[in-house]
Amino acid sequence: MAVIYGCGFFDNEETKNDKGEVGMLPETDRKYTLKSAIIKLKSSKQILGSDIETTIYLDDYGDKYCNKTDTKLKYKNTTIVTSSVSITKNDFTYTYDPEKKSGTKSKNKGNFNPMHVDFGKMDKQSLETNGISKEGETECLGRLCEVYVLENPALEMSGRYEVWNKIPLKFSTKIGNSQMEMYAVEVQENPIIPEDIFDLPKDIEFIDAANPLASGNEQVLSDSLPNLPSLDK
């Protein structure tokens, strides 16, 4: 997204270089309040005839983040599954298809991602600039969530997020002609997550991603957002 000012969610180099524990972010720089979590989500409705299932793994308060998404298309008596993986660590996001031998990587510095951002810490100016407003509270999976609505016509982006502990448990996102609606079906709080979940495959070559939305010093949407299917395709 092109206009987040002074929020410091992703690029506080001084604090990141002063971690009290190996792999731990200082409290002021943590993306999430939970040390670790596993969140399983499903699409609310089919997209181009496919069901979407996503599992999110986060550890070290969000310093490590993995998003595994399966797109399931039923055809006659079989189901065709297409998978994608996005791993965020060490200030980079790596995205790849496990069936292919190449992937992309992108620097996270300055990127805005509604799946990571702490809406509650955004100041009034940042909220207004980005077309974000708080719309009360609701319950999801027995957990009290704060509701945030995003309307930014300039970027052709809109969304609604039911956020618990900085984690959207139910959300709808629309960017241009692409949209997705997901809801959580399972949440595990503070599980022990195997370290290899965040390992990058050694047989996949990662190349730098060129983001067409980037312009000069403008900040852009993070590549760790779930892939949004285009309705034009």
Secondary structure, 3 states (H helix, E strand, C coil): CCCCCCCCCCCCHHHHCCCCCCCCCCHHHCCCCCCCEEEEEEECCCECCEEEEEEEEEEHHHCEEEEEEEEEEEECCEEEEEEEEEEEECCEEEEECCCCCEEEEEECCCCECCCCCCHHHCCHHHHHHCCEEEEEEEEECCEEEEEEEEEEHHHCEEEEEEEECCEEEEEEEEECCEEEEEEEEEEEECCCCCHHHHCCCCCCEEEECCCCCCCCCCCCECCCCCCCCECCC
